[in-house]
Amino acid sequence: MSAHVTKAGFTTEVLDWAAWIKPVDLATASDEQLAVLEESGPHAKTSQYYHLLLHDAPVLRERTLLFNAIMYGPKGLPRADRELGATVESILNGCVYCTSVHARFYLQLAKRPATIEALFEHGLQAQLEPRERAIADFSAALARTPPAAGKAHVRALREAGFSDEDIADLVNAVAMFAWANRLMLTLGEPRATL
């Protein structure tokens, strides 16, 4: 898949993110802040987003634990499905940065570029395989304010082969990114990587 940018600005290009309020300066960060940043993973060391969230290091620590448990859990829903749910939710919320990240992860894991191309080109009206359609419809309904996911969405997921544990995993992934998108969209903006 080429990393083109759509009319809505969605892309699979690696993007940077610029904060609108001053991030923590690592040169003056406390030992606790630096420890939390280290726990957050190697990407956090160079991310303005993580540096901004370091203003409340205990909350960033809990956010990282929650994120890792939801997205990297060894059981339940395959990670590619979690990434597809996060991608659809991010498209719906207009979070260009999160869409680029989760679309890339979905591509790496599922090896289905046609799915991302269709979503970027046609949005929620994209022609998708039944399993992907069930994920996309459920994720979009859950991401709405107020959420519109209901019994019919759960039934469609079950008909597509999802267990109750899988459905709970998808709820967690989509809800996590509905929250994460709102943080990113409120505290800064994506920009092209220099």
C-alpha positions as CSV (number, residue, x, y, z in Angstrom):
1,M,0.0,0.0,0.0
2,S,1.3,3.4,-0.9
3,A,1.3,5.8,2.0
4,H,-0.9,8.4,0.3
5,V,-2.8,11.0,2.2
6,T,-6.6,10.9,1.8
7,K,-8.9,13.9,1.5
8,A,-9.6,13.6,5.2
9,G,-5.8,13.7,5.9
10,F,-5.5,10.0,6.8
11,T,-2.2,8.3,6.0
12,T,0.0,5.3,6.9
13,E,3.0,7.6,6.9
14,V,4.9,7.8,10.2
15,L,3.8,11.1,11.8
16,D,5.2,13.3,14.5
17,W,3.0,15.1,17.1
18,A,3.4,18.6,18.4
19,A,2.1,19.6,21.8
20,W,0.2,22.9,22.3
21,I,1.3,23.2,25.9
22,K,4.9,22.8,27.1
23,P,6.0,19.2,27.6
24,V,8.2,18.2,30.5
25,D,11.8,19.1,29.8
26,L,13.8,15.8,30.2
27,A,16.8,17.8,31.3
28,T,14.9,18.9,34.5
29,A,12.6,15.9,34.9
30,S,12.4,14.2,38.3
31,D,13.8,10.7,38.8
32,E,10.2,9.4,39.0
33,Q,9.3,11.1,35.7
34,L,12.3,9.5,34.0
35,A,11.5,6.1,35.5
36,V,7.9,6.3,34.2
37,L,9.2,7.4,30.8
38,E,11.6,4.4,30.7
39,E,8.7,2.1,31.7
40,S,6.6,3.5,28.8
41,G,8.9,2.0,26.1
42,P,11.7,3.2,23.9
43,H,9.4,5.3,21.7
44,A,8.3,7.4,24.7
45,K,11.8,8.9,25.0
46,T,11.4,10.9,21.8
47,S,7.7,11.6,21.9
48,Q,6.3,15.0,22.8
49,Y,3.0,13.3,23.7
50,Y,4.6,11.2,26.4
51,H,6.7,14.1,27.5
52,L,3.5,16.1,27.9
53,L,1.8,13.3,29.8
54,L,4.8,13.2,32.2
55,H,3.3,16.3,33.9
56,D,1.3,13.6,35.9
57,A,3.8,10.7,36.0
58,P,1.6,8.4,38.1
59,V,-1.3,8.7,35.6
60,L,1.1,8.1,32.7
61,R,2.3,4.9,34.5
62,E,-1.3,3.7,34.9
63,R,-2.1,4.6,31.3
64,T,0.9,2.6,30.0
65,L,-0.1,-0.4,32.1
66,L,-3.7,-0.2,30.8
67,F,-2.6,0.3,27.2
68,N,-0.2,-2.6,27.3
69,A,-2.8,-4.9,28.9
70,I,-5.5,-4.0,26.4
71,M,-3.4,-4.0,23.2
72,Y,-0.8,-6.6,23.9
73,G,-2.8,-9.1,25.9
74,P,-1.7,-12.6,25.0
75,K,-5.2,-14.1,25.0
76,G,-8.5,-13.3,23.4
77,L,-9.0,-11.2,20.3
78,P,-6.1,-11.3,17.8
79,R,-4.1,-8.0,18.0
80,A,-4.8,-7.3,14.3
81,D,-8.5,-7.1,15.1
82,R,-7.8,-4.8,18.1
83,E,-5.8,-2.6,15.7
84,L,-8.5,-2.5,13.1
85,G,-11.0,-1.5,15.8
86,A,-8.6,1.3,17.0
87,T,-8.2,2.4,13.3
88,V,-11.9,2.7,12.7
89,E,-12.5,4.5,15.9
90,S,-9.6,6.9,15.1
91,I,-11.0,7.6,11.6
92,L,-14.4,8.4,13.1
93,N,-12.9,10.7,15.7
94,G,-10.6,12.4,13.1
95,C,-7.4,11.5,14.9
96,V,-5.0,11.5,12.0
97,Y,-2.0,10.6,14.2
98,C,-3.7,7.6,15.8
99,T,-5.1,6.4,12.5
100,S,-1.7,6.4,11.0
101,V,-0.2,4.3,13.9
102,H,-3.0,1.7,14.1
103,A,-3.5,1.4,10.4
104,R,0.2,0.6,10.1
105,F,0.0,-2.0,12.9
106,Y,-3.0,-3.6,11.2
107,L,-1.1,-3.8,7.9
108,Q,1.9,-5.4,9.6
109,L,-0.2,-7.9,11.5
110,A,-3.1,-8.7,9.0
111,K,-1.3,-8.1,5.7
112,R,-4.5,-6.8,4.3
113,P,-3.8,-3.4,2.6
114,A,-7.1,-3.5,0.7
115,T,-8.9,-3.1,4.0
116,I,-7.1,0.1,4.9
117,E,-7.3,1.4,1.4
118,A,-11.1,0.9,1.4
119,L,-11.5,2.5,4.8
120,F,-9.4,5.5,3.7
121,E,-11.2,5.8,0.4
122,H,-14.8,5.1,1.4
123,G,-14.9,5.5,5.2
124,L,-17.5,3.3,7.0
125,Q,-19.2,2.6,3.7
126,A,-16.2,0.6,2.5
127,Q,-16.8,-2.9,1.2
128,L,-15.2,-5.2,3.8
129,E,-15.1,-8.9,4.5
130,P,-17.8,-10.0,7.0
131,R,-15.4,-10.2,10.0
132,E,-13.9,-6.8,9.2
133,R,-17.4,-5.4,8.6
134,A,-18.5,-6.6,12.1
135,I,-15.4,-5.0,13.7
136,A,-15.8,-1.7,11.8
137,D,-19.6,-1.4,12.5
138,F,-19.2,-2.2,16.2
139,S,-16.2,0.1,16.6
140,A,-17.9,3.0,14.9
141,A,-21.0,2.6,16.9
142,L,-19.1,2.4,20.2
143,A,-17.0,5.5,19.3
144,R,-20.0,7.7,18.7
145,T,-21.2,10.1,21.4
146,P,-23.3,8.8,23.0
147,P,-22.3,5.2,22.1
148,A,-24.7,3.5,19.7
149,A,-23.4,0.0,20.0
150,G,-26.1,-2.5,21.0
151,K,-27.4,-6.0,20.8
152,A,-27.4,-6.1,17.0
153,H,-23.7,-5.2,16.9
154,V,-22.9,-7.9,19.4
155,R,-25.0,-10.4,17.5
156,A,-23.1,-9.5,14.3
157,L,-19.8,-10.0,16.1
158,R,-20.9,-13.4,17.4
159,E,-22.1,-14.4,13.9
160,A,-18.6,-13.5,12.6
161,G,-17.1,-15.9,15.1
162,F,-16.3,-13.7,18.1
163,S,-16.4,-15.1,21.6
164,D,-17.6,-13.1,24.6
165,E,-13.9,-12.6,25.6
166,D,-13.2,-11.4,22.0
167,I,-16.0,-8.9,22.2
168,A,-14.8,-7.6,25.6
169,D,-11.3,-7.2,24.1
170,L,-12.7,-5.2,21.2
171,V,-14.7,-3.0,23.6
172,N,-11.5,-2.3,25.6
173,A,-9.4,-1.4,22.6
174,V,-12.0,0.9,21.0
175,A,-12.8,2.6,24.3
176,M,-9.1,3.1,25.1
177,F,-8.6,4.9,21.8
178,A,-11.8,6.9,22.1
179,W,-10.2,8.3,25.2
180,A,-6.6,8.5,23.8
181,N,-7.9,10.3,20.7
182,R,-9.6,12.9,22.7
183,L,-6.3,13.6,24.7
184,M,-4.3,13.9,21.5
185,L,-6.9,16.0,19.7
186,T,-7.1,18.4,22.7
187,L,-3.4,18.7,23.6
188,G,-1.7,18.9,20.2
189,E,-1.7,18.1,16.5
190,P,0.0,15.7,14.1
191,R,2.8,16.9,11.8
192,A,4.9,15.4,9.1
193,T,8.1,13.7,10.4
194,L,11.1,15.8,9.8
